[in-house]
């Protein structure tokens, strides 16, 4: 039993010892222990207590400011923290490289030694005192290697170099010595690291090129590789170049493919033949296998290289004629792909005599060579520039001889270049082109374009409201030879205009350079202005706005409405002229301004001068010094008649009197009629303004009483709404009546009446404005019979005996009508001589109504009974007719059945 207990105690001790030994575990930078805290050693003999997390342990990398020793002794247990480092791929040039490291201090606080497999040590230093971030010195190279912990020989990291790469801008280039230079990064200066392969393709009849590179001629650097490749820089061929740096992947350069190239056509030569020069690239053959064919049967021989390089050659062409022959160059079996043409006798311009700007057209004298053409070709001239190169037109010059010609520069010619073409007459194909001629400045030997100075001969007129004007001349273009728009400034104008400007410049009709169009603002007058085109001032140009015109004159009241055109904007700038006749049979000129002008400058309102006579003779207007027309469309002088204006008229009694007419332009020379009655002694009573005319309107009394007033109303002075007519006797100008005035006599007025007894009799009315036209008088409800007016102020009539049923004994209304005008006066009284019973008369009236009403009722009943009886008899007749037809049927016939409906005759044409 005691033995069993002893065994148990021993087992418990062993288990606890084992747990003590394994109380801490280290994985990378993570420390995990069974305790909640441990004491660790730092550098300089310091110690620190750290708190452990049972789940996550203690991450050393979270404490970069604590430099832990690699050898620890915790709770009696020896624990070693293994060093770790991390280094990204490095440039092949090496240098100080960033490194992350952990536990790089031994148990004594000394930095661990790092070395490679050859026991060469690497120096490293912390960055700003960090225990994690270091800079380590690494050598240049091209192959990967390992870094070890020198004492433990433990490999800590494998170092790799960055792969090489080519420059994206210029992967390779050639220098003047025929070396190819490969540009890029992460190359090597170690010949053991650089492996270059070259493969070339040889073309027909060419010798293969050497692909070997003399190692001593290679120039190696970390961003450049250079070696001689003379043939790839000078001769036709194709080369593929690749290389590796150490154990990198193969880097392939773009293929070098050289083919012969010619830049532009060769210059022409005389028809006797001669040397031509070709410029381009890869024109030189390594084997002298080169040919130049011109056209179908000519060969350029004796090929030479004056500069002993690939960019230029010369050869000798035999004699010939014509041009535009295809030139084919073949070098080492490779044909040039450029379309090149050769020509003989190209027209050559040596000099041009520039004409004076005042010449029109510009006539050029051209001196040079080879101006004459064969019978099947023709020399043509063109003027163009880079902007309008495709829109030129050919002109035919006058060829004087082989070295001189004359040409008139057309108005549409563009400033810029001057060139001559030899054109095949049959198909207009261009065979030869001359040189582009430019002027040479003898002072500084610079060249300029041929600039045709614009010339303006005239400017069209413009409406006073503004609008489009046209400049006419030659060499008028909206653009310079460089495509920039021209700018036109109008300076120093002598016109009544402000802010004078030319805008919206466009080419004129036909686009032939003879006109320019632009818009200007409004103004008036005649004058001139200076034109400045892009800083160059041209001579003064006469210019005027359009003269005013009069289309119509209409008098409205005391104003004239004038229509036409080009009146200008300001009323103060429009002057109205007319002649006024005087008493001495002579005439004087007068002028005044309108009161307003419409915005469209085609309508003006004129206040007629109050002191004007009957006419404004020789009527015209002046705007900006320019006279309008003074005749109408028929060619007649504009003598505008002024119509008198009647604004008001007074009333008169039928006896007549002084008639007053108020208005404008009334004169003594007037004939006034009211209806058919003439007014006498017309006189102006207000001579200053001529606003009132008086005349004597006579009274005319009718001796007969007319019941139908239309038969006589225009022959006597009575009634209303008579037409007023005023006509000047001198020029027969009738007045205007804008308010549609008419003349009316005063209505009749009764002041007194005589009286009569109940027996009736003759009464007399006194008053005013009486006449016998349409004369009618009633006293109360009784008509006064046989009325008659023997004077304008009295009327007599007969009143019948007094009837109580129609009158009473009170004052009676006197109603009097004269020629349609009625008036009433509460003024008449009977003079009763005996008593009269008004009640009896009222009873008699009641009995009258008593028998009248039954008679009316009985009559209505009789009519109703008659209608009822008629309807009854009509229906009875219809029934008897139908019974008769049923008892006496008719035999059948070809006619329609009897029951077929036939419309009555009264409905057939409805």
DRENKOLTOR-308545 format. One record per residue (C-alpha): residue in one letter; y, x, z. Coordinates in steps of 0.001 Angstrom, whole numbers, padded with zeros to 6 digits, always signed. Each point is the difference from the previous one (the first is absolute). Example, Ala and Ser with C-alpha at 12.3 -4.5 7.8 and 13.67 -1.06 7.14 Angstrom:
# DRENKOLTOR-308545
a-004500+012300+007800/s+003440+001370-000660/
//
This chain:
# DRENKOLTOR-308545
x+000000+000000+000000/x+002391+002828+000905/x-000876+001669-003296/x+001015-003090-001970/x+003370-000130+001739/x+000589+003646-000768/x-000699-000546-003697/x+002448-002884-000124/x+002774+002062+001607/x-000570+002804-002514/x+000186-002418-002963/x+003273-001481+001233/x+001518+003502+000297/x-001098+000960-003508/x+001438-003165-001520/x+003327+000504+001738/x+000133+003616-001157/x-000676-000987-003557/x+002774-002601+000147/x+002357+002634+001427/x-000757+002370-002811/x+000686-002660-002665/x+002968-001488+001789/x+002391+001038-002919/x-000410-000081-003770/x+002267+001514-002729/x+000135-001345-003559/x+002743+001573-002127/x+003238-000652+001821/x-001483-002775+002212/x-001115+000812+003581/x-002084-002568+001832/x-001175+000395+003653/x-001602-002212+002607/x+002916+000659+002336/x+003260-001829-000258/x+001970+003270+000018/x-000565+003673-000496/x+001948+003203+000487/x+000393+002193-003104/x+001414+003512-000512/x+003070+000548-002122/x+001605+003248-001144/x+001728+002342+002439/x-002474-000903+002760/x+001303-003544+000312/x-002199-002972+000768/x+000494-003668-000695/x-001648-003173+001186/x-000688-002415-002808/x-001009-003612+000308/x-003021-001059-002009/x-000712-003255-001638/x-003684-000765+000398/x-000088-001724-003368/x+002136+002296-002143/x+000025+003147+002043/x+002852+002464-000398/x+001386+000854-003465/x+001382+003534+000102/x+001931-000530-003273/x+002182-002587+001716/x+001513+002774+002140/x+001405+002630-002359/x+002120+001509+002776/x-003048+000971+002130/x-001732+003179-001079/x-003585-000385+001151/x-002305+002969+000315/x-003239-000152-001868/x-002119+001066+003011/x+000159-002443+002930/x-001882-000274+003286/x+000115-003575+001187/x-001644-001092+003252/x-002229+003019-000030/x-000963-000554-003640/x+000941+002362-002853/x+001475-001912-002971/x+001040+001577-003307/x+002499-001650-002374/x-000894+001109-003532/x+002991+001038-002151/x+000824-002102-003078/x+002424+000563-002944/x+001054-002095-003030/x+001660+001463-003146/x+000766-001921-003240/x-000609+001657-003426/x+002491+002835-000456/x+001928+001446-002997/x-001642+002923-001723/x+002965+002151+000966/x-000924-000333+003707/x+002618+000544+002732/x+000779-001748+003263/x-002077-003164-000036/x+000242-002945+002471/x-003092-000247+002292/x-001039-002467+002712/x-002106+001613+002791/x-001545-000935+003342/x-001330+002167+002898/x+001107+003285-001505/x+000461+001659+003454/x-002902+001739+001802/x-000679-000162+003757/x+002649+002635+000633/x+002727-001751-002047/x-000218+002338-002978/x+000077-001292-003619/x-003337+000059-001690/x-000517+002368-002912/x-000446-001644-003409/x-001562+001978-002857/x-001735-000352-003325/x-003532+001061-000873/x+001241+003577-000519/x+001407+000079+003541/x+003544+000035-001323/x+002161-001696+002605/x+002542-002753-000628/x+003213-000111+001937/x+001320-003358+001162/x+002884-001245+002176/x+000727-003361+001639/x+002807-002063-001440/x+002788-000584+002519/x-002357+000562+002983/x-002494-002657-001079/x-003674+000372+001036/x-001143-001780-003173/x+002324+000936-002934/x-000238+003629-001278/x+000996+002095-003019/x-002762+002336-001153/x+000349+002882-002458/x-002567-000414-002814/x-000488+002271-002991/x+000409-000899-003694/x-003184-000702-001884/x-001889-002321-002250/x-003307-000693+001801/x-000722-001787+003271/x-000875+001938+003192/x-000800-000724+003682/x+001885+000689+003225/x-002112+000982+003059/x+000447+000299+003763/x-000372+003757+000101/x-001768+000217+003370/x-002342-002941-000420/x-000367+000468-003800/x+000312-003746-000231/x+001435-001293-003331/x+003077-002079+000732/x+001196-001027-003533/x-000553+000532-003730/x+003232+000853-001852/x+000441-001348-003570/x+002728+000900-002528/x+001945-002634-001931/x-001221-000510-003589/x+002199+001388-002811/x+002222-002399-002000/x+002142+000206-003159/x+003736-000644-000116/x+000753-003530-001178/x+003244+001046-001754/x-001151+003032-001987/x-003661+000925+000505/x+000329+003024-002279/x+002486+001891-002145/x+000252+003162-002101/x+002340+002892+000602/x+001532+002208-002642/x-002833+002533+000259/x-002702-002452-000984/x-001247-000544+003566/x-001044-003459+001053/x+001242-000965+003450/x-001968-002642+001903/x+002143-001714+002644/x-001370-001728+003071/x-000922+000381+003692/x-002774+001507+002116/x-000923+002672-002513/x-000996+003483+001192/x+001159+003572-000458/x-003542+001224+000488/x-001712+000718-003302/x-003357-000713+001641/x+001154-003551+000665/x+001330-000795-003501/x-002426-000867-002757/x+001553-000865-003388/x-001854-001410-003015/x+001455-000293-003502/x-001603-001684-002988/x+001706-000146-003398/x-000654-001824-003220/x+000355+001999-003181/x+001141-001751-003136/x-001083+000429-003545/x+000343+003540-001385/x+001317+001367+003309/x-001502+002688+002165/x-001213-000959+003468/x+002321+001011+002843/x-001135+002003+002992/x-000664-002075+003108/x-000267+002975+002363/x+002885+000848+002306/x+000687+003566+001068/x-000079-000193+003843/x+002668+002640+000226/x+002425-002259-001918/x-000452-003009+002183/x+002923-000750+002308/x-001132-002051+002992/x+002077-001754+002607/x-000442-002997+002239/x+002064-002272-002324/x-000361+001748-003372/x-002725+001464-002144/x+001055+001974-003039/x-001926+001831-002643/x+000547+000918-003658/x-000793-002710-002565/x+002022+001166-002961/x-001852-001934-002681/x+000369-003354+001781/x+003712+000592+000060/x+000413+001019-003606/x-002792-001214-002241/x-001753-003116-001115/x-003001-000888+002108/x-001351-001918+002971/x-000603+001398+003482/x-001642-001509+003100/x+000701+001826+003273/x-001601-000676+003395/x-000187+001919+003258/x-001311-000161+003576/x+001378+001417+003230/x-002862+001097+002289/x-002401-002865+000498/x+002489-002655-001294/x-000718-002441-002743/x+000838+000999-003576/x+003634-000556-001035/x+000472-000893-003691/x+003332+000698-001789/x+001259-002346-002735/x-001416+001052-003359/x+002222+002356-001974/x-000035-001228-003597/x+002246+001840-002430/x+000628-001362-003491/x+002673+001127-002487/x+003321-001862+000291/x+003097+000015-002256/x+003393-001146+001300/x+001844-001772-002804/x+000202+000427-003736/x+000901+003402-001393/x+003351+000527-001633/x+000233-000593-003702/x+000185+002917-002414/x+001354+000463-003497/x-002034-001307-002881/x-000816+003591-000915/x-002113+000281+003139/x+000398+002130+003084/x-000948+000558+003615/x-000450-002913+002410/x-000279+000229+003751/x-002233-002112+002206/x+000627-000349+003724/x-002504-001346+002471/x-002888+001234+002160/x-003396+001649-000538/x+000929+000910-003519/x-001649+003447+000170/x-003645+000577-000927/x-002175+002470+001919/x-002029+000579-003190/x+002659-000442-002739/x-001749-003219-001046/x+003159-001988-000770/x+001130-002085-003005/x+003119-002055-000861/x-000362-002597-002747/x+003057-001856-001404/x-000584-003153-002001/x-003194-000116-002013/x+000086+003391-001705/x+002539+002367+001525/x-000802+002633+002604/x+002439+001867+002165/x-001081+003644-000017/x+000773+003318+001622/x-000033-001410+003530/x+001778+002136+002562/x+000916-000133+003692/x+003503+001465+000355/x-000046-000057+003806/x-003693+000756+000198/x-000591-003145+002052/x-001594-003372-000405/x+003218-002062-000317/x+001348+001005-003407/x-001305+000980-003412/x+001404+000465-003472/x-001571-000373-003405/x+001085+000107-003621/x+000163-003211-002045/x-000219+000142-003794/x+002670-001639-002180/x-000040-003754-000356/x+001976-003239-000006/x+000161-003203+001980/x-000814-000388+003621/x-001637-001839+002833/x-003309+001798-000673/x-002552-000079+002861/x-000445+003445+001603/x-003446+000655+001520/x-000563+002995+002320/x-003519+001118+000973/x-000526+002748+002640/x-003508+001295+000830/x-001497-003109-001499/x+002225-002417+001965/x+002451-002132-001984/x+003485-000829+001324/x+000328-003715+000704/x+003794-000188-000360/x+001372-001751-003105/x+002100+002710-001603/x+001771-000205-003350/x+001527+002626-002223/x+002735-000490-002603/x+001853+002041-002567/x+003732-000088-000583/x+001106-001935+003058/x+003623-001045-000387/x+001972+002156+002378/x+003420-000896+001376/x+002202+003017+000525/x+003389-001569+000722/x+001858-003312-000110/x+003710-000481-000618/x+001173-002633+002486/x+002585-002435-001404/x+003193-001210+001665/x-000371-002982+002356/x+002505-001854-002169/x-002257+000173-003054/x-001860-003178-000773/x-002716+000410-000779/x-000767+003390+001495/x-000999+002269-002913/x-002170+002983+000860/x-000465+003121-002057/x-003413+001507+000792/x-000893+003577-000917/x-003510+001425+000139/x-003086+000574-002130/x-002545-001898-002068/x+001922-003207-000532/x-001294-000694-003510/x-003239-001950-000408/x-002593-000500-002681/x-000100-003123-002113/x-002529-001714+002241/x+001839+000664+003255/x+003402-000869+001395/x+002225+001467+002689/x+001140-002500+002652/x+002249+000420+003014/x-000253-001614+003418/x+002246-000073+003061/x-001805-000639+003269/x-000398+000979+003638/x-002759-000085+002583/x+000910-003534+001071/x+000186-001507-003485/x-002478+002226-001760/x-002048-002904-001340/x+002937-002108-001227/x+001642+002340-002489/x+000648-000799-003647/x-000279+002402-002900/x+003051+000851-002070/x-000044+001607-003458/x+002320+003017-000145/x+001756+001365-003059/x-001819+003290-000662/x+002401+002431-001668/x-002474+002872-000360/x-002872+001632+001840/x+002288+001174+002786/x+002647-002702+000346/x+000232-003771+000253/x+002474-002722+001047/x-000748-003039+002161/x+002176-002857+001285/x-000879-000730+003602/x-000709-003757+000208/x+001680-002046+002718/x-003328-000740+001667/x-000901+003710+000343/x-000983+001019+003529/x+001600+003010+001602/x-002561+002683+000603/x-002074+001862-002590/x+000172+000397-003749/x-003161+000580-002003/x-001183-000114-003594/x-003421-001107-001200/x-001706+000539-003344/x-001689-003311-000788/x-002618-000786-002586/x+001538-002588-002329/x-003251-001848-000681/x-001064-000761+003591/x+003054+001046+002111/x-002157+002498+001838/x+001973+002762+001692/x-001077+003332-001448/x+002541+002376+001512/x+002450-000071+002884/x+003055+002163+000353/x+001087+001595+003206/x+001872-002149+002537/x+003580+001131-000310/x+002286+000456+002999/x+003518+001351+000181/x+000332+003493+001465/x+002921+000953+002199/x+001094+003462-001145/x+001555+000778+003372/x-003015-000434+002259/x-002667-000392-002696/x-000996-003435+001418/x-001168-002875-002151/x+001217-003582-000001/x-000955-003216-001721/x+001847-001401-002974/x+002339-002492+001633/x+001554-002615-002251/x+003259-001033+001609/x+000373-003783+000107/x+002892-001326-002054/x+001514-003430+000636/x+002027-001446-002840/x+000714-003475+001357/x-000670-002407+002834/x-000503-003701-000460/x+002212-002527+001745/x-001117-001833+003105/x+000682-003348+001610/x+002563+000082+002794/x-002698-001157+002407/x-001946+003200-000724/x-003257+000531-001834/x-001588+002185-002643/x+001876+002543-002075/x-001433+002119-002820/x+000919+003640-000622/x-000343+000877-003686/x-000270+003544-001294/x-002810+002479-000420/x-002434+001893+002200/x+000313-002589+002706/x-003088+000179+002205/x-000816-001366+003448/x-001919+003170+000927/x+000444+003747-000120/x-002639+002197-001576/x-001498+000456+003477/x-000454-003738+000519/x+002835-000439+002505/x+002179-003072-000594/x+003555+000473-001162/x+002934-001069+002132/x+003097-001564-001569/x+003273-000024+001896/x+003095-001841-001194/x+003081+001834+001225/x+003741-000265-000429/x+000047-003546-001333/x+003347-001508-000912/x-001265-003542+000516/x+000586-002498+002766/x-003382+000632+001610/x-001313+001468+003225/x-003306+001741+000696/x-000570+000458-003709/x-003634+001030-000440/x-002761+000014-002592/x-003450-000965+001265/x-003395-001167-001321/x+000174+002423-002918/x-002510-000775-002765/x-000606+001131-003559/x+001653-002048-002713/x-001676-002040-002703/x-002338+002046-002156/x-000326+002849+002488/x+001519+002267-002643/x+002533+001794+002188/x+002979-001769-001533/x+000755-002249+002956/x-000250-000319+003759/x+000319-003193+002002/x+001243-000357+003537/x+001582-002576+002260/x+003544+000189+001343/x+001939-002104+002463/x+002718-002427-001002/x+003633+000701-000799/x+002766-000698-002481/x+002160+001855-002419/x+000065+002607-002722/x-000102+003709+000641/x-002411+002895+000117/x-002239+001899+002354/x-001648+003389+000219/x-003780+000160-000241/x-001826+002653+001959/x-003696+000433-000828/x-001740+002123+002587/x+003099+001980+000827/x+001189+000499-003597/x+003193-001835-000798/x+000406-001518-003453/x+003309-000864-001723/x+001862-003160+001000/x-001542-003143-001426/x+002128-003079-000856/x-001333-003106+001711/x+001111-003537+000556/x-001325-003122+001557/x-000240-003026-002252/x+003258-001822-000655/x+000358-003451+001568/x-000749-003060-002073/x+001038-003624+000431/x-002623-002613-000827/x+001541-003184+001366/x+002988-001311+001942/x-000296-003226+001947/x+002768-001605+002033/x-001135-001558+003263/x+002884-001477+001969/x+002624+002728+000377/x-002422+002813-000811/x-001603+001514-003085/x-003675+000990+000025/x-000393+002896-002444/x-003451+001120-001162/x-000796+003098-001988/x-001138+003505+000884/x+001150+003334+001434/x+002699-001392+002276/x-000473+002818+002523/x-000533-000336+003711/x+003548-000198+001398/x+002377-002877-000843/x+002875+002450+000359/x-001359+001980-002973/x-000059-002992-002402/x+003336-000916-001568/x+000553-003306-001782/x+002621+000136-002749/x+001667-002863-001830/x+003264-000856-001785/x+002359-002657+001294/x+002504-001680-002275/x+003578-000207+001314/x+002895-002288-000738/x+001492+002555-002388/x-002997-000348-002333/x-001155+003493+000990/x-003030+000846+002088/x-000658+002300+002923/x-003168+001689+001161/x-001420-000717+003431/x-002918+001438+001927/x-001858-000893+003201/x-003400+000455+001669/x-002858-002430+000634/x-000741-001150+003533/x-003719+000858-000142/x-002722+001525-002185/x-003691-000901+000268/x-002470+002798+000939/x-001444-000024-003520/x+003519+000802-001312/x-000278-002721-002626/x+001927-002810+001693/x+003534+000051+001392/x+002102-002652+001697/x+003681-000030-001016/x+002775-001779+001863/x+002326-001449-002638/x+003611+000936+000779/x+001816-003147+001108/x+002971+000836-002203/x-002123+000199-003171/x+001000-001912-003081/x-002323-002091-002103/x-002019+002918-001395/x-000975+003586+000797/x+000484+001447-003463/x-001806+003106-001201/x-002227-000093+003066/x-001914+003248+000633/x-001091+002247+002849/x+000120+003752+000681/x-002652+001810+002092/x+000245+003742+000531/x+002486+000377-002845/x-002237-001833-002499/x+001148-003256-001624/x-002283-002950-000438/x-000272-002100-003107/x+003070-002190-000648/x-001705-002280-002513/x-002855-002439+000368/x-003206-000111-002028/x+001818-001722-002822/x+002551+002802-000184/x+002761-002148+001442/x+002572+001357+002446/x-000828-001024+003563/x+002912-002307+000920/x-001291-001635+003138/x+001530-003447+000590/x+000850-000847+003602/x-000791-003609+000738/x+002263-001786+002427/x-001823-001021+003162/x+000695-003373+001639/x-000892+000017+003684/x+001762-003131+001380/x+001977-003058-001290/x+002042-002597+001870/x-000207-003805-000277/x+002619-002423-001347/x+000496-003732-000026/x-000460-001890-003218/x+003731+000227-000548/x-000401+003744-000685/x+002071+002843+001378/x-000025+003774+000507/x-003532+001358-000588/x-000780+003322+001759/x-002799+002251-001216/x-000867+003031+002118/x-002123+002954-001231/x+000244+003275-001846/x+001502+001171-003252/x+002000-003219-000542/x+002921+000316-002393/x+002945-001962-001410/x-001787+000165-003328/x-002471-002724+000982/x-000861-003552-001088/x-001411-002186+002762/x-001720-003332-000580/x-001466-002329+002605/x-002634-002032-001779/x+001990-000995-003109/x+003397+000126+001629/x+002089+003050-000796/x+001979+001674+002726/x+003606+000885-000766/x+002287+002916+000819/x-002659+002503+001137/x+001692+002504+002265/x-001145+002922+002154/x+001513-000519+003412/x-001286+003208+001568/x+000778+002737-002515/x-001044+002879+002242/x-003707-000741+000089/x-000123-002703-002664/x-002092-002103+002323/x+001663-003449-000378/x+000866-002021-003100/x+001902-003305+000131/x+000499-002639-002637/x+001105-003633-000230/x-002848-002488-000385/x+001499-003297-001323/x-001106-003383+001275/x-001349-002406-002653/x-000357-003669+000986/x-002404-002198-001898/x+001523-003326-001041/x-003443-001608-000260/x-002503-000443+002792/x-003262+001653-001094/x-003150-001089+001722/x-002003+002711-001874/x+001715+003152+001153/x-001790+002261-002521/x+002028-001539-002787/x+003316+001036+001365/x-000292+002500+002840/x+001027+002995-002131/x+003189-001638-001192/x+001583-000786+003337/x+000607+001825+003245/x-002580-001299+002389/x-003490+000692+001273/x-001885+003081+001131/x-001917+003053-001319/x+002182+000653-003016/x-000634+003275-001835/x+002607+002694+000510/x+000622+002076-003100/x+002305+003017-000134/x+000386+001945-003238/x+002414+002798-000792/x+001994-000957-003072/x+000423+003597-001186/x-003645+001079-000226/x-001769-003307+000674/x-001814+001387+003050/x-001458-002820+002045/x-000085+000240+003763/x-003066+000402+002185/x-000682-002605+002635/x-002465+001834+002324/x-000017-002785+002629/x-000424-002810-002587/x+003272-001586+001113/x+001075-003364-001400/x+003206-001976+000476/x+000101-003334+001797/x+002960-002334+000488/x+000678-001314+003465/x-001881-003238+000717/x+002140-003183+000141/x+001924-000630+003209/x+001271-003475+001111/x+002941+000062+002344/x+001071-003727+000031/x-001111-003385-001310/x+001653-003397-000377/x-001712-003089+001502/x-001041-003481-001200/x-000926-003313+001624/x-003457-001444+000165/x+000602-001329-003511/x-000149+003548-001427/x+002355+001469-002566/x+001508+003227-001369/x+000247+002980+002295/x+001684+003401-000465/x-001307+003350+001235/x+002279+003019+000375/x-001148+003623+000477/x-000821+002922-002291/x-002432+001379-002596/x-000529-003362-001750/x-001022-000522-003638/x-001704-002647-002080/x-003192+001956-000776/x-002913-001478+001922/x+002414-001961+002205/x-001804-002304+002454/x+001314-001613+003177/x-001742-002060+002718/x+001520-001658+003062/x-002744-000163+002583/x-002957-001562-001872/x+002209-001618-002610/x+000760+001552-003364/x+003670+000168-000823/x+000086-001163-003582/x+001884+001453-002978/x+001242+003153+001635/x+002732+001856-001868/x+002081+003073+000674/x+003395+000023-001584/x+000980+003271+001718/x-001841+002858+001674/x+000974-001432+003413/x-000590-003793-000346/x-002854-002368-000829/x-000010-003820-000345/x-003012-002314+000096/x-000895-003657+000673/x-001920-000986+003129/x-001950-003344-000139/x+000356-002723+002652/x-001272+000822+003429/x-003740-000690+000507/x-001148+000032+003627/x-003565+000798-000933/x+001226+003274-001610/x+002923+000842+002217/x+001279-000436+003441/x+003514-000242+001320/x+000145+003673+001153/x+001594+003019-001717/x-001804+000781-003256/x-001026+003316-001623/x+001746+000788-003237/x-002450+001937-002225/x+001556+001542-003099/x-001754+002045-002735/x+001787+001982-002717/x-002063+001833-002615/x-003013+000353+002310/x+001980+001033+003089/x-000062-002558+002818/x+002061-000344+003175/x+000081-002671+002731/x+002853-001094+002217/x-000105-002519+002895/x+003317-001559-000847/x-000079-003572-001511/x+000569-003261+001926/x+000124-003664-001225/x+002999-002148+000767/x-001748-003258+001016/x+002166-003147-000257/x-002506-002432+001566/x-002877+000046+002435/x-003412+000843-001451/x-003347-000752+001714/x-002219+003062-000329/x-002900-001704+001982/x-000592-002766-002572/x-000475+002490-002611/x-002569+001749+002125/x-001979-003356+000508/x+000035-000680-003699/x-001473+003407-000469/x-002830-000817+002450/x-000903-003191-001856/x-000043+002019-003182/x-002635+002294+001441/x-002053-002992+001316/x-000710-001442-003431/x-000338+003362-001730/x-002951+001301+002102/x-002386-002991-000563/x+000601+000173-003756/x-001062+003634-000078/x-003185-000661+002033/x-001081-002951-002185/x+000464+002103-003148/x-002239+002751+001318/x-002789-002517+000874/x+000079-001473-003518/x-000463+003452-001579/x-002991+000829+002232/x-001762-003345-000820/x+000494+000636-003734/x-001667+003390+000196/x-003026-001352+001916/x-000481-002825-002527/x+000111+002437-002964/x-002709+002219+001485/x-002250-003036+000623/x+000315-001235-003606/x-000752+003445-001458/x-003273+000370+001944/x-001068-003540-001022/x+000560+000817-003672/x-002180+003125+000310/x-002955-001978+001459/x+000117-002691-002738/x+000003+002660-002710/x-003094+001684+001410/x-001968-003328+000216/x+000843-000775-003625/x-001316+003351-001193/x-003323-000498+001856/x-000554-003439-001580/x+000797+001099-003592/x-001622+003440-000547/x+000699+001788-003329/x-002891+001250-002311/x-000752+003776+000193/x+001823+002286-002512/x+000356+003697-000731/x+003171+000023+002061/x+000027+001439+003476/x-001354-002311+002754/x+002420-002467+001428/x-000116+001600+003390/x+001285+003324-001442/x+003406+000788+001489/x+002790+000280-002503/x+003367+001016+001352/x+002832-002400-000490/x+002481+000985-002700/x+002599+000730+002637/x-002216+002726+001491/x-001284+001755-003110/x+002971+002177-000444/x+000571+000724+003643/
//
